[in-house]
Amino acid sequence: MITPAFDLSQDPDYLFLNIRVPYTRTTEFDLYIYGTDFKFYAKPYFLRLSLPGKIVEDGRERAKFDIDKGIFFVQVPKETPGEHFEGLQLLTQLLAPKGSRSAKPLVEVLNTDCLESEGKDEDEDEEEFDWHVEQEIFKESSEEKQKYGFGNQRYGVFARLQEEMGDVIDVKNPEESTSAERRQARLHAEACAFSPDHYLADLYEDEEIKRLLKYRPWWTTLSPSTEQEGETSISFTNSEKEQLRKFNNRSYLLDKVSRHQVWLSLVDILLAYSYEIRSTAGEHSVESPWTIRKLSGTLCWLESYNSLQEVLVSFGRRVLCFPLYRHFSIVSAAVRDTAVILKLGKSCVLRCLLDIHKILRESDPSYILNDLYITDYCIWTQQVKSKRMTALALMLQDVPLQKKDLELELEELEEAASMVIEEEVNKQ
C-alpha cells in the first residue's frame, strides 16, 4: 500500500484532511473514524493516523473528491467542540509507528503499558532535572563495544564504512576508542588547528564580521503562538512535509543519562546550524555540509557531553579553529540564535533539523550522519514537549562563556597584538 501525501488543519469544531490520491477510483474508498484513530483507504492508498484528540462519526462528517487535483477533502467532527488539537503539523508523529528500517533498536517494546509508564517516568525525571549539574563521567571498559549515534545506541557502523569514514568524522578508530579518548584527540586536533594569525586578522579586520552580526535569520521573525505557550505555529513546505511522511515513526526508550546527552547534543548540532545560517546569510553552499559537521563535536567526533558548559566550550573552540569566520562575537551570536530556536518550541527546532537533514542527504557521504543522528532527532523532536525546549533555552541563556574558557590563550594573544600595534604607532 502507498501512504498518500496529506496535511491537516482545524477549526474549533472540525478536523480537515486533504489527502492526495491521484489515479484512484472515486467510488472505491473507505473511512474509519473512532476516538483518536483515523483510517483512509482508496486503492492503492492507505493512510492510518493517531490523532492528538478524539474525533467522532455522527453524521456531520463530510468527504468530497476533486478529480482534477486528485485530492480527497475530508471533514471530521471533534468529539469535544472547541478542543485544540496540538501538533497537527508534526506528520511523522501522527503516522502509526512502523519500526525502523535502518537499524534495530537496542530495546524492543513488547508491552505498550510499559511504554506508557516509561513515558511518565521520563516526564517526571525531566521536570526535576537540573541542567547545571555535571554528571559523573562513566568509566568505560576497553572490552565493551564503543557506542555512538543518537542516544549512544549504535556501534559497528564505521567498521563497514572504512573508505567513507575519513570524509564523515575525524575519529580515527571509532569502534575501539572510548569517549574519553575521543575527547582528548579532539582537543589535541583543535589546539593544532588554531591559527593565531587568522584569529587576529578577523579580530582587527572585522568589516565582514560586523555584516554577519547584523544578519537576521528566519527564526527571528517568528514569535511564540498564543494558542500554546512555548510553541510556534509553523507552516512546513511541501518538501518538508514529504520528508516528514517518509520518516518511520518509532519509540525511544532512553535512560536518564542518555536523555541528558541527547538534549546536549541537540544544542551542539543547533549551534553548528546557527553558525552556518549566519555565515552564509541563509544561502547554503557546497561547503554547508562540511561546516555543520565540522563545528559539531557530536557529528565530527561522536562526542558525548556532560554539561551545557562543555557544549559551548567545544563549539567556541571549533568556530575559532576551522571555518572561514573565526570571531568570538559570532560564537556568542550563534548561542543567542540557538536559545531563540529552542524557545520557539519543537516546530522551529524540527524545521532546523529538516534543513540539516536535506543538506546532509545531498552530500556524499555526509548523509551517513542522518542515519546516525539527524533522522532520529527529527522523529524524537516531534514526541517531546515544547516546554522542555523552553526550559533548556532559559538554561542556555544563563550559561556564561568567556574567551578564557576556550583555553586557546586568546586574551594573552590579543594583549600581545595590542602592544605590537601600540609600538608601531609610537614609531610613526
Buried (B, 14 or more C-beta within 10 A) or exposed (E): EEEBBBBBEBEEEBBBBBBBBEEBEEEEBEBEBEEBBBBBBBEEBBBBBBBBBBBBEEEEBEBEBEEEEBBBBBBBBBEEEEBEBBBBBBBBBBBEBEEBEEBEBBEEBEEEEEEEEBEEEBEEEBEEBEBEEEBEEEEBEEEEEBBBBBBBBBBEBBEEBEEBBEBBBBBEEBBEBBBEBBBEBBBEBBEEEBEBEBBBEBBEEBEEBEEBBEBEBEBEEBEBBEEBEBBBBBEBEEEBBEBBBEBBBBBBBBEEBBBBBBBBBBBBBBBBBBBBBBBBEEEBEEBBBBBBBBBBBBBBBBBBBBBBBBBBBBBBBBBBBBBEBBBBBBBBBBBEBBBBBBBBBBBBBBBBBBBBBBBBBEBEBBBBBBBBBBBBBBBBBBBBBBBBBBBBBEBBBEBEBEBEBBEBBBEEBBEEBEEEEEEEEEEE
